[in-house]
Amino acid sequence: MPILNRCSIGSKNVLDSSVFCNHCNQWVHKKCKLLTDKELKILQDEMDEKPFCCAKCIKSNLPFTKITE
């Protein structure tokens, strides 16, 4: 049985339509993040090159004192 990850916002299992937050190490659904198909594709294609930060991490780290590259 495959290991399932949960969305950090919606708490449901994630499959293909999700993006990984490099700060909290959680997955976020496209629908929960309100991403278009085009935006999701860009984020998935750039996942190894550009870190993604979810809304929860941005909110909890304002004014960006804890987020580093």
C-alpha positions in Angstrom: 0.0 0.0 0.0 1.5 3.4 -1.0 2.3 6.0 1.6 -0.2 8.9 1.5 0.6 12.4 2.5 -2.0 14.9 3.8 -2.6 18.4 2.7 -1.4 20.9 5.2 -4.5 23.1 4.6 -7.3 20.7 3.8 -6.0 17.7 5.8 -7.1 15.3 3.0 -4.8 12.9 1.1 -2.8 14.4 -1.7 -2.1 12.8 -5.1 -1.0 14.5 -8.3 -2.6 18.0 -8.0 -0.4 19.3 -5.2 2.8 21.2 -4.5 5.4 20.6 -1.7 6.2 23.4 0.8 10.0 23.4 1.3 9.7 25.1 4.7 7.2 22.9 6.6 7.7 19.8 4.4 4.0 19.4 3.8 2.0 19.0 0.6 -0.7 21.5 -0.4 -3.6 20.8 -2.8 -4.0 22.9 -5.9 -7.6 23.6 -4.9 -6.6 24.6 -1.3 -4.0 27.0 -2.6 -6.4 28.3 -5.3 -3.9 27.5 -8.0 -4.8 27.3 -11.7 -3.6 24.3 -13.7 -1.0 26.5 -15.3 0.3 27.8 -12.0 0.5 24.3 -10.5 2.4 23.0 -13.6 5.0 25.9 -13.2 5.4 25.2 -9.5 5.8 21.4 -10.1 8.3 22.0 -12.9 10.4 24.3 -10.8 10.1 22.3 -7.5 13.8 21.3 -7.5 15.1 24.7 -8.5 12.9 27.2 -6.6 11.6 26.5 -3.1 7.8 26.9 -2.6 6.4 28.4 0.7 2.8 27.7 1.6 0.5 30.3 3.1 0.7 28.8 6.6 4.5 29.2 6.6 4.3 32.7 5.2 1.8 33.7 7.8 3.7 32.1 10.7 7.0 33.6 9.6 6.1 37.2 9.0 8.1 39.4 8.9 10.2 36.7 7.3 12.7 36.4 10.1 12.7 32.6 10.1 12.5 31.8 6.4 15.9 31.3 4.8 17.0 29.8 1.5 
